[in-house]
Amino acid sequence: NAGVTQTPKFQVLKTGQSMTLQCAQDMNHNSMYWYRQDPGMGLRLIYYSASEGTTDKGEVPNGYNVSRLNKREFSLRLESAAPSQTSVYFCASSDRGTNEKLFFGSGTQLSVL
Amino acid sequence: QKEVEQNSGPLSVPEGAIASLNCTYSDRVSQSFFWYRQYSGKSPELIMSIYSNGDKEDGRFTAQLNKASQYVSLLIRDSQPSDSATYLCAVYNQGGKLIFGQGTELSVKP
């Protein structure tokens, strides 16, 4: 079982470059999430998708865009990377409903120089 | 004010002691509460969920919920060095989004 797969695992960007973080889940889950994690800050929600075709802003959406093209995939795009976006990014998914636990990907370590 | 707040830690306890981790939340209509454990360099994993006022026990872990005080806690009995990790409290808000606290780092000393 693959679960939630994130790519890439590591990435180094220069300020102003763009990139897309990919996330796919094979559990037929409806909801998908993107979080970032910085030291001492816990996990902060960037964007959320309750179902295919819908997205909603989280706590820290500025500088990011997302795309939920189908039920399996939820991508996060940085159009013009900034050093403040240096972080560990986690994708997660859950089944419908607010009693459901999240399944996490293994994370992407992103450094913006 | 953050929607979900935790003691900043780090929390250090001796092996065999009880570790107590606390969390408060601001959204009064929240109904679902979770504790995740995260080892260094790894993804978070769910260890407890609680939906009703009172205590819920699972092995050495007990989650406690008090909706009137907007407070949720996690007790770890007979703490082991393998329990050393960051513990994240998470709450679904009324928008259906799962919001995490900043995490409490626990260190269990042999």
Interface residues (C-beta under 8 A of the other chain):
Chain A: Y33 Y35 G40 M41 G42 L43 R44 L45 Y48 A50 D56 G58 E59 F90 S94 T98 N99 K101 L102 F104 G105 S106 G107
Chain B: Q6 S8 Q31 S32 F34 S43 P44 E45 L46 S49 Y51 L88 A90 Y92 G95 G96 K97 L98 I99 F100 G101 Q102 G103
